[in-house]
Amino acid sequence: MPSVKLRASRILSEYGAAQSELIGSAVVLTDGKAGTVENVWLDELHGLRIS
């Protein structure tokens, strides 16, 4: 596999792993609020976004 496709494949694989690991996890935000991760997505301006 060409190096660009291999890197893209690794990025998508890590993204999938992050999604499955983070969704449902308990978190505390910087403003002191607590909750659970409901969604993980890629944002073209900010990178990995978590809500």
N, CA, C and O of each residue as an XYZ file, in Angstrom:
204
protein
N       0.848     -1.170      0.000
C       0.000      0.000      0.000
C       0.897      1.238      0.000
O       1.842      1.299      0.787
N       0.630      2.224     -0.858
C       1.433      3.445     -0.845
C       1.391      4.118      0.522
O       0.422      3.971      1.266
N       2.439      4.850      0.843
C       2.576      5.419      2.186
C       1.426      6.360      2.556
O       1.020      6.389      3.718
N       0.894      7.125      1.608
C      -0.214      8.034      1.908
C      -1.459      7.244      2.289
O      -2.139      7.589      3.255
N      -1.761      6.199      1.549
C      -2.931      5.375      1.867
C      -2.736      4.651      3.191
O      -3.685      4.498      3.960
N      -1.533      4.213      3.457
C      -1.243      3.529      4.715
C      -1.434      4.487      5.889
O      -2.031      4.107      6.896
N      -0.940      5.722      5.778
C      -1.109      6.712      6.850
C      -2.576      7.045      7.057
O      -3.035      7.147      8.195
N      -3.322      7.216      5.959
C      -4.748      7.514      6.060
C      -5.486      6.362      6.734
O      -6.378      6.588      7.553
N      -5.125      5.150      6.399
C      -5.741      3.982      7.002
C      -5.463      3.923      8.501
O      -6.350      3.585      9.285
N      -4.252      4.248      8.896
C      -3.896      4.255     10.321
C      -4.670      5.335     11.074
O      -5.124      5.105     12.195
N      -4.822      6.516     10.461
C      -5.567      7.602     11.098
C      -7.013      7.181     11.326
O      -7.548      7.376     12.417
N      -7.649      6.608     10.312
C      -9.036      6.181     10.448
C      -9.178      5.054     11.467
O     -10.175      4.981     12.185
N      -8.191      4.191     11.523
C      -8.216      3.106     12.504
C      -8.130      3.665     13.922
O      -8.867      3.223     14.804
N      -7.250      4.622     14.149
C      -7.116      5.241     15.468
C      -8.362      6.037     15.842
O      -8.766      6.060     17.005
N      -8.968      6.688     14.852
C     -10.211      7.418     15.087
C     -11.311      6.463     15.565
O     -12.030      6.761     16.519
N     -11.432      5.333     14.905
C     -12.418      4.327     15.308
C     -12.145      3.803     16.706
O     -13.072      3.595     17.489
N     -10.874      3.589     17.020
C     -10.511      3.119     18.360
C     -10.846      4.180     19.413
O     -11.332      3.848     20.494
N     -10.590      5.449     19.104
C     -10.899      6.534     20.039
C     -12.394      6.621     20.278
O     -12.834      6.812     21.411
N     -13.179      6.481     19.214
C     -14.637      6.510     19.357
C     -15.113      5.415     20.298
O     -15.858      5.684     21.240
N     -14.694      4.199     20.053
C     -15.181      3.086     20.868
C     -14.679      3.172     22.309
O     -15.360      2.708     23.224
N     -13.517      3.749     22.521
C     -12.964      3.870     23.868
C     -13.605      5.015     24.648
O     -13.811      4.898     25.856
N     -13.924      6.122     23.971
C     -14.377      7.313     24.675
C     -15.887      7.392     24.885
O     -16.326      7.892     25.921
N     -16.691      6.917     23.944
C     -18.145      7.054     24.065
C     -18.631      6.282     25.291
O     -18.350      5.095     25.458
N     -19.358      6.985     26.130
C     -19.867      6.410     27.367
C     -18.961      6.627     28.565
O     -19.347      6.318     29.692
N     -17.765      7.151     28.343
C     -16.831      7.400     29.443
C     -17.245      8.634     30.244
O     -17.786      9.592     29.691
N     -16.990      8.601     31.526
C     -17.264      9.746     32.388
C     -16.175     10.792     32.184
O     -14.999     10.452     32.053
N     -16.565     12.065     32.158
C     -15.618     13.162     31.974
C     -15.976     14.321     32.888
O     -17.123     14.464     33.313
N     -14.986     15.142     33.184
C     -15.190     16.402     33.885
C     -14.621     17.484     32.977
O     -13.454     17.429     32.590
N     -15.444     18.460     32.642
C     -15.028     19.537     31.752
C     -14.235     20.598     32.503
O     -14.209     20.611     33.733
N     -13.598     21.476     31.763
C     -12.774     22.513     32.383
C     -13.608     23.490     33.207
O     -13.076     24.140     34.107
N     -14.906     23.607     32.916
C     -15.763     24.498     33.702
C     -16.343     23.802     34.935
O     -17.175     24.382     35.632
N     -15.915     22.569     35.212
C     -16.335     21.849     36.404
C     -17.556     20.965     36.223
O     -17.927     20.244     37.150
N     -18.196     20.998     35.052
C     -19.362     20.161     34.809
C     -18.925     18.730     34.536
O     -17.873     18.494     33.940
N     -19.742     17.775     34.977
C     -19.446     16.359     34.762
C     -20.513     15.744     33.871
O     -21.650     16.212     33.833
N     -20.136     14.691     33.155
C     -21.082     13.997     32.290
C     -20.412     12.820     31.627
O     -19.380     12.336     32.091
N     -21.007     12.354     30.525
C     -20.427     11.266     29.753
C     -20.255     11.698     28.314
O     -20.962     12.586     27.837
N     -19.323     11.078     27.628
C     -19.065     11.370     26.225
C     -20.191     10.760     25.399
O     -20.466      9.565     25.502
N     -20.840     11.582     24.580
C     -21.936     11.112     23.739
C     -21.531     10.964     22.283
O     -22.079     10.126     21.567
N     -20.565     11.779     21.835
C     -20.216     11.781     20.423
C     -18.752     12.159     20.250
O     -18.217     12.976     21.000
N     -18.118     11.562     19.264
C     -16.745     11.895     18.884
C     -16.742     12.052     17.372
O     -17.216     11.170     16.656
N     -16.211     13.168     16.881
C     -16.158     13.363     15.438
C     -14.930     14.173     15.055
O     -14.278     14.780     15.905
N     -14.626     14.172     13.770
C     -13.508     14.939     13.246
C     -14.023     16.260     12.705
O     -14.998     16.291     11.954
N     -13.377     17.340     13.081
C     -13.732     18.680     12.651
C     -12.557     19.227     11.853
O     -11.416     19.160     12.311
N     -12.817     19.760     10.681
C     -11.717     20.215      9.824
C     -10.969     21.415     10.399
O      -9.834     21.673     10.001
N     -11.582     22.156     11.331
C     -10.899     23.298     11.928
C     -10.190     22.944     13.229
O      -9.133     23.500     13.529
N     -10.767     22.016     14.010
C     -10.246     21.741     15.342
C      -9.642     20.360     15.537
O      -8.976     20.118     16.544
N      -9.858     19.465     14.612
C      -9.369     18.094     14.764
C     -10.407     17.229     15.444
O     -11.576     17.253     15.058
N     -10.018     16.478     16.429
C     -10.929     15.568     17.139
C     -11.800     16.361     18.097
O     -11.287     17.074     18.960
N     -13.124     16.242     17.949
C     -14.070     16.936     18.808
C     -14.831     15.906     19.642
O     -15.170     14.828     19.153
N     -15.091     16.243     20.882
C     -15.783     15.339     21.802
C     -16.915     16.122     22.452
O     -16.713     17.245     22.915
N     -18.110     15.529     22.489
C     -19.235     16.179     23.193
C     -19.875     15.199     24.137
O     -20.837     15.541     24.824
